[in-house]
Amino acid sequence: MTIHYSSVEESLAEKWRRAGMFFEAKDYAEAARILEPVVAEVPEQLDARMLLARSYYHSAQLWRAEEQLRAVIERDPVEHYAHLMLGRTLQRQGRKEEAATWLRLAEAFEGTFRN
């Protein structure tokens, strides 16, 4: 069986692969730069959006990380890791009270899905 991808799909797949390589190499700003058009093209793809949020977080683009994490949670309200990352992002911004709420939610969701 041969699978044919359109040039857009190949382009997005290649960008995803390259972004992953930059993320693994700890070049988070470059990973984010590559992922931005991927997320713009397929905003419903939560894996790409989470990697973009993580790239923003690790490159200290905290308001951008927050924006992406809130979008993930809006689409998948029980995504435990997004809650955890949002809590940590808010902590790094000095918003400790707001962060505590998200961290409690992350803990609750993790416990629910672990059992």
C-alpha positions in Angstrom: 0.0 0.0 0.0 1.4 3.3 -1.0 0.5 6.5 0.9 0.7 9.7 -1.0 1.0 12.9 1.0 0.2 16.3 -0.4 3.1 18.9 -0.4 1.4 20.7 2.5 1.4 17.5 4.6 5.0 16.7 3.7 6.0 20.2 4.6 4.2 20.1 8.0 5.7 16.6 8.7 9.2 17.8 7.9 8.7 20.9 10.0 7.5 18.7 12.9 10.5 16.5 12.6 13.0 19.4 12.4 11.3 21.1 15.4 11.7 17.9 17.4 15.4 17.8 16.5 15.9 21.4 17.6 13.9 20.8 20.8 16.0 17.7 21.6 19.2 19.8 21.0 17.8 22.3 23.5 17.5 25.0 20.9 14.0 25.9 22.1 13.7 29.3 20.4 14.4 27.7 17.0 12.0 24.8 17.7 9.3 27.4 18.5 10.0 29.3 15.3 9.6 26.2 13.2 6.5 25.1 15.1 4.6 28.3 14.9 3.4 27.8 11.2 2.7 24.1 12.0 0.3 25.1 14.8 -1.2 27.9 12.6 -1.9 25.4 9.8 -3.3 22.6 12.1 -4.5 24.3 15.3 -6.4 21.2 16.4 -3.2 19.2 16.6 -2.5 19.2 20.3 0.8 17.4 20.2 2.3 20.2 18.0 0.7 22.9 20.2 2.1 21.2 23.4 5.6 21.1 21.9 5.3 24.7 20.9 4.2 25.6 24.5 7.2 23.7 25.9 9.5 25.4 23.5 8.2 28.8 24.6 8.5 27.8 28.2 12.1 26.7 27.9 13.1 29.7 25.9 11.5 32.0 28.6 8.7 33.2 26.3 6.3 32.7 29.1 3.3 34.7 27.9 3.4 32.8 24.6 3.7 29.5 26.5 0.7 30.5 28.6 -1.4 31.3 25.5 -0.6 27.9 23.9 -1.3 26.0 27.2 -4.7 27.7 27.6 -5.6 26.8 24.1 -4.7 23.1 24.8 -6.8 23.1 28.0 -9.7 24.7 26.1 -9.6 21.8 23.6 -8.8 19.1 26.1 -9.8 20.1 29.6 -8.4 17.0 31.3 -4.9 17.2 29.7 -2.9 16.9 33.0 0.4 17.9 31.6 -1.0 21.1 30.1 -2.4 22.0 33.6 1.0 21.3 35.2 2.9 23.3 32.6 0.5 26.2 32.9 0.9 26.2 36.7 4.7 26.3 36.3 4.5 29.0 33.7 2.4 31.2 35.9 4.8 30.5 38.8 7.8 31.7 36.7 5.8 34.9 36.0 5.3 35.5 39.7 1.6 34.6 39.6 1.8 32.1 42.5 -1.8 32.2 43.6 -3.1 31.6 40.1 -0.5 29.0 39.5 -1.6 27.0 42.6 -5.1 26.4 41.1 -3.6 24.9 37.9 -1.1 22.8 39.8 -3.9 21.4 42.0 -5.9 20.5 38.9 -2.9 18.8 37.4 -2.4 16.8 40.5 -6.0 15.8 40.6 -6.1 14.8 36.9 -2.8 12.8 37.2 -4.2 10.9 40.2 -7.4 10.2 38.3 -5.7 8.8 35.2 -2.9 6.9 37.1 -5.3 4.7 39.0 
